[in-house]
Amino acid sequence: MLKTPIYTYLGTNGTLTTPIHLEGIYSIVKYQLEAEGDKFLTRDGETFVKTVLCTESEVALWKEVSKKAKI
């Protein structure tokens, strides 16, 4: 599973969401999780996705599995 931090910055005319970290500027950080190869991500064993955007506290809830696997 690939884990990429995604930063959201608040500007005077809107927000900017990017994987680029701007040093010294306040940001909200979420993580984009991406299943590798023929695998899928699930957190409940019933719903399967290839990518998901979640908070740091939710990262540990997601598991990478083959779709036919039972958790």
Secondary structure, DSSP 8 states (H G I E B T S, - for coil): -EEEEEEEEEETTEEEEES---TTS--EEEEEEE--TT-EEESSSS--BSEEEE-HHHHTT-EEE-TT---
